[in-house]
Amino acid sequence: MFFFNKEDVYIGYSMEELSKVRDQLESKGIKYKYNVINGSGKMLGRGTTRGNFGSIGINNNYEKQYVVSVREKDYESAKYWIDKVLHS
């Protein structure tokens, strides 16, 4: 399933928050897709960033970014339920 008209409803660095967001969307029947962006795994020259420079100075809490997207028509509802679960 690929969304052509999608909106990002969550962008963060917490696996715990990602789990809450996914559980909430699933419980409300809102279809979503998520993506994990690993900053240290990006190719740079002859290898990855971590391979070329090591991991000194990298905050492991911000190594992976999580992005959750929903269909444009579900954005308002999804945002409401996500805010409710993360900020209550």
MODELLER restraints for C-alpha pairs under 7 A, 6 or more apart:
rsr = mdl.restraints
at = mdl.atoms
rsr.add(forms.Gaussian(group=physical.xy_distance, feature=features.Distance(at['CA:3:A'], at['CA:71:A']), mean=6.29, stdev=0.5))
rsr.add(forms.Gaussian(group=physical.xy_distance, feature=features.Distance(at['CA:5:A'], at['CA:71:A']), mean=5.89, stdev=0.5))
rsr.add(forms.Gaussian(group=physical.xy_distance, feature=features.Distance(at['CA:5:A'], at['CA:72:A']), mean=5.45, stdev=0.5))
rsr.add(forms.Gaussian(group=physical.xy_distance, feature=features.Distance(at['CA:6:A'], at['CA:69:A']), mean=6.14, stdev=0.5))
rsr.add(forms.Gaussian(group=physical.xy_distance, feature=features.Distance(at['CA:6:A'], at['CA:70:A']), mean=5.46, stdev=0.5))
rsr.add(forms.Gaussian(group=physical.xy_distance, feature=features.Distance(at['CA:6:A'], at['CA:71:A']), mean=4.47, stdev=0.5))
rsr.add(forms.Gaussian(group=physical.xy_distance, feature=features.Distance(at['CA:6:A'], at['CA:72:A']), mean=4.91, stdev=0.5))
rsr.add(forms.Gaussian(group=physical.xy_distance, feature=features.Distance(at['CA:7:A'], at['CA:69:A']), mean=5.33, stdev=0.5))
rsr.add(forms.Gaussian(group=physical.xy_distance, feature=features.Distance(at['CA:7:A'], at['CA:70:A']), mean=5.56, stdev=0.5))
rsr.add(forms.Gaussian(group=physical.xy_distance, feature=features.Distance(at['CA:7:A'], at['CA:71:A']), mean=6.19, stdev=0.5))
rsr.add(forms.Gaussian(group=physical.xy_distance, feature=features.Distance(at['CA:7:A'], at['CA:72:A']), mean=5.46, stdev=0.5))
rsr.add(forms.Gaussian(group=physical.xy_distance, feature=features.Distance(at['CA:7:A'], at['CA:75:A']), mean=6.46, stdev=0.5))
rsr.add(forms.Gaussian(group=physical.xy_distance, feature=features.Distance(at['CA:8:A'], at['CA:67:A']), mean=6.75, stdev=0.5))
rsr.add(forms.Gaussian(group=physical.xy_distance, feature=features.Distance(at['CA:8:A'], at['CA:68:A']), mean=5.70, stdev=0.5))
rsr.add(forms.Gaussian(group=physical.xy_distance, feature=features.Distance(at['CA:8:A'], at['CA:69:A']), mean=4.19, stdev=0.5))
rsr.add(forms.Gaussian(group=physical.xy_distance, feature=features.Distance(at['CA:8:A'], at['CA:70:A']), mean=6.50, stdev=0.5))
rsr.add(forms.Gaussian(group=physical.xy_distance, feature=features.Distance(at['CA:9:A'], at['CA:68:A']), mean=5.85, stdev=0.5))
rsr.add(forms.Gaussian(group=physical.xy_distance, feature=features.Distance(at['CA:9:A'], at['CA:69:A']), mean=5.65, stdev=0.5))
rsr.add(forms.Gaussian(group=physical.xy_distance, feature=features.Distance(at['CA:9:A'], at['CA:70:A']), mean=6.90, stdev=0.5))
rsr.add(forms.Gaussian(group=physical.xy_distance, feature=features.Distance(at['CA:9:A'], at['CA:75:A']), mean=6.84, stdev=0.5))
rsr.add(forms.Gaussian(group=physical.xy_distance, feature=features.Distance(at['CA:9:A'], at['CA:78:A']), mean=6.99, stdev=0.5))
rsr.add(forms.Gaussian(group=physical.xy_distance, feature=features.Distance(at['CA:9:A'], at['CA:79:A']), mean=5.85, stdev=0.5))
rsr.add(forms.Gaussian(group=physical.xy_distance, feature=features.Distance(at['CA:10:A'], at['CA:67:A']), mean=5.65, stdev=0.5))
rsr.add(forms.Gaussian(group=physical.xy_distance, feature=features.Distance(at['CA:10:A'], at['CA:68:A']), mean=5.08, stdev=0.5))
rsr.add(forms.Gaussian(group=physical.xy_distance, feature=features.Distance(at['CA:11:A'], at['CA:66:A']), mean=5.62, stdev=0.5))
rsr.add(forms.Gaussian(group=physical.xy_distance, feature=features.Distance(at['CA:11:A'], at['CA:67:A']), mean=4.54, stdev=0.5))
rsr.add(forms.Gaussian(group=physical.xy_distance, feature=features.Distance(at['CA:11:A'], at['CA:68:A']), mean=6.56, stdev=0.5))
rsr.add(forms.Gaussian(group=physical.xy_distance, feature=features.Distance(at['CA:12:A'], at['CA:65:A']), mean=5.69, stdev=0.5))
rsr.add(forms.Gaussian(group=physical.xy_distance, feature=features.Distance(at['CA:12:A'], at['CA:66:A']), mean=5.33, stdev=0.5))
rsr.add(forms.Gaussian(group=physical.xy_distance, feature=features.Distance(at['CA:12:A'], at['CA:67:A']), mean=6.73, stdev=0.5))
rsr.add(forms.Gaussian(group=physical.xy_distance, feature=features.Distance(at['CA:13:A'], at['CA:61:A']), mean=6.88, stdev=0.5))
rsr.add(forms.Gaussian(group=physical.xy_distance, feature=features.Distance(at['CA:13:A'], at['CA:62:A']), mean=5.75, stdev=0.5))
rsr.add(forms.Gaussian(group=physical.xy_distance, feature=features.Distance(at['CA:13:A'], at['CA:64:A']), mean=6.04, stdev=0.5))
rsr.add(forms.Gaussian(group=physical.xy_distance, feature=features.Distance(at['CA:13:A'], at['CA:65:A']), mean=4.76, stdev=0.5))
rsr.add(forms.Gaussian(group=physical.xy_distance, feature=features.Distance(at['CA:13:A'], at['CA:66:A']), mean=5.87, stdev=0.5))
rsr.add(forms.Gaussian(group=physical.xy_distance, feature=features.Distance(at['CA:21:A'], at['CA:82:A']), mean=5.79, stdev=0.5))
rsr.add(forms.Gaussian(group=physical.xy_distance, feature=features.Distance(at['CA:24:A'], at['CA:81:A']), mean=6.83, stdev=0.5))
rsr.add(forms.Gaussian(group=physical.xy_distance, feature=features.Distance(at['CA:24:A'], at['CA:82:A']), mean=6.83, stdev=0.5))
rsr.add(forms.Gaussian(group=physical.xy_distance, feature=features.Distance(at['CA:25:A'], at['CA:78:A']), mean=6.71, stdev=0.5))
rsr.add(forms.Gaussian(group=physical.xy_distance, feature=features.Distance(at['CA:31:A'], at['CA:70:A']), mean=6.37, stdev=0.5))
rsr.add(forms.Gaussian(group=physical.xy_distance, feature=features.Distance(at['CA:32:A'], at['CA:68:A']), mean=6.75, stdev=0.5))
rsr.add(forms.Gaussian(group=physical.xy_distance, feature=features.Distance(at['CA:32:A'], at['CA:69:A']), mean=5.58, stdev=0.5))
rsr.add(forms.Gaussian(group=physical.xy_distance, feature=features.Distance(at['CA:32:A'], at['CA:70:A']), mean=4.62, stdev=0.5))
rsr.add(forms.Gaussian(group=physical.xy_distance, feature=features.Distance(at['CA:33:A'], at['CA:68:A']), mean=5.78, stdev=0.5))
rsr.add(forms.Gaussian(group=physical.xy_distance, feature=features.Distance(at['CA:33:A'], at['CA:69:A']), mean=5.32, stdev=0.5))
rsr.add(forms.Gaussian(group=physical.xy_distance, feature=features.Distance(at['CA:33:A'], at['CA:70:A']), mean=6.54, stdev=0.5))
rsr.add(forms.Gaussian(group=physical.xy_distance, feature=features.Distance(at['CA:34:A'], at['CA:67:A']), mean=5.44, stdev=0.5))
rsr.add(forms.Gaussian(group=physical.xy_distance, feature=features.Distance(at['CA:34:A'], at['CA:68:A']), mean=4.29, stdev=0.5))
rsr.add(forms.Gaussian(group=physical.xy_distance, feature=features.Distance(at['CA:34:A'], at['CA:69:A']), mean=6.11, stdev=0.5))
rsr.add(forms.Gaussian(group=physical.xy_distance, feature=features.Distance(at['CA:35:A'], at['CA:66:A']), mean=5.84, stdev=0.5))
rsr.add(forms.Gaussian(group=physical.xy_distance, feature=features.Distance(at['CA:35:A'], at['CA:67:A']), mean=5.21, stdev=0.5))
rsr.add(forms.Gaussian(group=physical.xy_distance, feature=features.Distance(at['CA:35:A'], at['CA:68:A']), mean=6.57, stdev=0.5))
rsr.add(forms.Gaussian(group=physical.xy_distance, feature=features.Distance(at['CA:36:A'], at['CA:64:A']), mean=6.49, stdev=0.5))
rsr.add(forms.Gaussian(group=physical.xy_distance, feature=features.Distance(at['CA:36:A'], at['CA:65:A']), mean=5.72, stdev=0.5))
rsr.add(forms.Gaussian(group=physical.xy_distance, feature=features.Distance(at['CA:36:A'], at['CA:66:A']), mean=4.77, stdev=0.5))
rsr.add(forms.Gaussian(group=physical.xy_distance, feature=features.Distance(at['CA:36:A'], at['CA:67:A']), mean=6.55, stdev=0.5))
rsr.add(forms.Gaussian(group=physical.xy_distance, feature=features.Distance(at['CA:37:A'], at['CA:64:A']), mean=5.52, stdev=0.5))
rsr.add(forms.Gaussian(group=physical.xy_distance, feature=features.Distance(at['CA:37:A'], at['CA:65:A']), mean=5.02, stdev=0.5))
rsr.add(forms.Gaussian(group=physical.xy_distance, feature=features.Distance(at['CA:37:A'], at['CA:66:A']), mean=6.40, stdev=0.5))
rsr.add(forms.Gaussian(group=physical.xy_distance, feature=features.Distance(at['CA:38:A'], at['CA:63:A']), mean=6.05, stdev=0.5))
rsr.add(forms.Gaussian(group=physical.xy_distance, feature=features.Distance(at['CA:38:A'], at['CA:64:A']), mean=4.58, stdev=0.5))
rsr.add(forms.Gaussian(group=physical.xy_distance, feature=features.Distance(at['CA:38:A'], at['CA:65:A']), mean=6.54, stdev=0.5))
rsr.add(forms.Gaussian(group=physical.xy_distance, feature=features.Distance(at['CA:39:A'], at['CA:63:A']), mean=5.67, stdev=0.5))
rsr.add(forms.Gaussian(group=physical.xy_distance, feature=features.Distance(at['CA:39:A'], at['CA:64:A']), mean=6.24, stdev=0.5))
rsr.add(forms.Gaussian(group=physical.xy_distance, feature=features.Distance(at['CA:40:A'], at['CA:48:A']), mean=6.85, stdev=0.5))
rsr.add(forms.Gaussian(group=physical.xy_distance, feature=features.Distance(at['CA:40:A'], at['CA:49:A']), mean=5.34, stdev=0.5))
rsr.add(forms.Gaussian(group=physical.xy_distance, feature=features.Distance(at['CA:40:A'], at['CA:50:A']), mean=5.27, stdev=0.5))
rsr.add(forms.Gaussian(group=physical.xy_distance, feature=features.Distance(at['CA:40:A'], at['CA:63:A']), mean=6.53, stdev=0.5))
rsr.add(forms.Gaussian(group=physical.xy_distance, feature=features.Distance(at['CA:41:A'], at['CA:48:A']), mean=5.38, stdev=0.5))
rsr.add(forms.Gaussian(group=physical.xy_distance, feature=features.Distance(at['CA:41:A'], at['CA:49:A']), mean=6.20, stdev=0.5))
rsr.add(forms.Gaussian(group=physical.xy_distance, feature=features.Distance(at['CA:41:A'], at['CA:50:A']), mean=6.69, stdev=0.5))
rsr.add(forms.Gaussian(group=physical.xy_distance, feature=features.Distance(at['CA:42:A'], at['CA:48:A']), mean=5.28, stdev=0.5))
rsr.add(forms.Gaussian(group=physical.xy_distance, feature=features.Distance(at['CA:42:A'], at['CA:49:A']), mean=5.86, stdev=0.5))
rsr.add(forms.Gaussian(group=physical.xy_distance, feature=features.Distance(at['CA:43:A'], at['CA:49:A']), mean=6.23, stdev=0.5))
